[in-house]
Amino acid sequence: MTYLEVSYRYAGPLSPAQVKALGELASHYGILRIRVDEANRVASIQFDASRLKETEVVHWVRRAAIPLTEKVEVSRSPA
């Protein structure tokens, strides 16, 4: 298994129905965890890259009516 995490900015505040849809999406095959940063409007999705491609993850998140707008590059501090 290869775990990856991608982060995407989303438009507007999420409705209760959208938050519920994200919670249900976390049980989708290959999607491990979803974190939402409401202050910055960023959704971070951890997934198993041996089961899903990033494009498939984005497809499922958008299908849950989450309006993803752009990918956010996460900067890591040097070790």
N, C-alpha and C positions, 0 to 999 in steps of 0.2 A: 504494500500500500504506500502511496505517495500522497501526503497531505499538502495541499496548497491553500493559500488564502488570498482572495482578491477583494478589493474595495472599490465601490462605485458610489458616486454622488447621486442623490435622487432629488426630484423636484417636489417642492411643497411639503407641508407636514403630512405625516401618515395618518389615515383615518383608523379607527378601531378595527374596521373590517380588514384593512391592509395589514395591520399588526398581527391579527389573527391568522391571516393567510401566510405571513412569514413564519409564524410558529408552526403551522401545519407543514410548510415546505421543509422544515428542518428534519422531518421524518422521511423525506424523499430519498430514494436510493442514491447513495454517494454524497449527499449533502450532510455535513456533520454538525455545523453550527452556524448561526447567523447572529451577528451583533449589529445593533443599530445605534449610531451616535446622532441623536436628534438635534443636538446643538449645531453640529456641522453638516447635518443631513448626509451622512455617509453610512452605507450598509456594507459590512464586511462579512464575506461568506467563506467558510472553511469547507473544503470538499476533498474527496478522494480522487486524485487525478488519474488513478489507474481504472476508474469506473466512469468518470465524466470528463469532458473537455470544458474549458472555461466558457466557450460559446454556448454549450448546453446549460451550464449553470445560469448564465445570463438569460437564456430563453425561459427557464423555469421561473426565475425571479420576476421577469416581465409578465409572464403568464399569470402570476399571482397579483397582477395589477400594481406592481411597484414601478414607478416611472424613473428608471435608471437613466441618467443623463451622460455621465462621463466616468471613465476609470480614474481612480485616484492612486497614484504611486505612493507607496508607503516607504518612508525613509527609515533605514535601520542604523542604529548607532554602531560604530566599529567596536569590535570585541577587544 
